[in-house]
């Protein structure tokens, strides 16, 4: 299990602002893609060990500070030719 992931809050806030200029909603996968410069799919990795899942938990725990709100969980999305699940976030602004 991952003890913690490190998130640069200033960078994440900046990337969320960029997304807000383009749309009102974004999937966790899209936020990761913007924050990291790409999205890496974790194949056969349990959620407890997945950096992507931990990032989603970070978003959920910091909704208020990030001015976002989870509006749907476990949505099937296609990214990089594979299907995964992702939360959908309202990007308040």
SULMO-V722401 format. One record per residue. N is the residue number from 1. RES is the residue in one small letter. SS is DSSP state (~ for helix, > for strand, _ for the rest). BURIAL is b if it has 16 or more other C-alpha atoms within 10 Angstrom, else e. Layout:
# SULMO-V722401
((N | RES | SS | BURIAL) (N | RES | SS | BURIAL))
This chain:
# SULMO-V722401
((1 | x | _ | e) (2 | x | _ | e) (3 | x | _ | e) (4 | x | _ | e) (5 | x | _ | e) (6 | x | _ | e) (7 | x | _ | e) (8 | x | _ | e) (9 | x | ~ | e) (10 | x | ~ | e) (11 | x | ~ | e) (12 | x | ~ | b) (13 | x | ~ | e) (14 | x | ~ | e) (15 | x | ~ | b) (16 | x | ~ | b) (17 | x | ~ | b) (18 | x | ~ | e) (19 | x | ~ | b) (20 | x | ~ | b) (21 | x | ~ | e) (22 | x | ~ | e) (23 | x | _ | e) (24 | x | _ | e) (25 | x | > | b) (26 | x | > | b) (27 | x | > | b) (28 | x | ~ | b) (29 | x | ~ | b) (30 | x | ~ | b) (31 | x | ~ | b) (32 | x | ~ | b) (33 | x | ~ | e) (34 | x | ~ | b) (35 | x | ~ | b) (36 | x | ~ | e) (37 | x | _ | e) (38 | x | _ | e) (39 | x | _ | b) (40 | x | _ | e) (41 | x | _ | b) (42 | x | _ | e) (43 | x | _ | e) (44 | x | _ | e) (45 | x | _ | e) (46 | x | _ | e) (47 | x | ~ | e) (48 | x | ~ | e) (49 | x | ~ | e) (50 | x | _ | b) (51 | x | ~ | b) (52 | x | ~ | b) (53 | x | ~ | b) (54 | x | ~ | b) (55 | x | ~ | b) (56 | x | ~ | b) (57 | x | ~ | e) (58 | x | ~ | e) (59 | x | ~ | b) (60 | x | ~ | b) (61 | x | ~ | e) (62 | x | _ | e) (63 | x | ~ | b) (64 | x | ~ | e) (65 | x | ~ | e) (66 | x | ~ | b) (67 | x | _ | e) (68 | x | > | b) (69 | x | > | b) (70 | x | > | b) (71 | x | > | e) (72 | x | > | e) (73 | x | > | e) (74 | x | > | e) (75 | x | > | e) (76 | x | > | e) (77 | x | > | e) (78 | x | > | e) (79 | x | > | e) (80 | x | _ | e) (81 | x | _ | e) (82 | x | > | e) (83 | x | > | e) (84 | x | > | b) (85 | x | > | b) (86 | x | > | b) (87 | x | > | b) (88 | x | > | b) (89 | x | > | b) (90 | x | > | b) (91 | x | > | b) (92 | x | _ | e) (93 | x | _ | e))
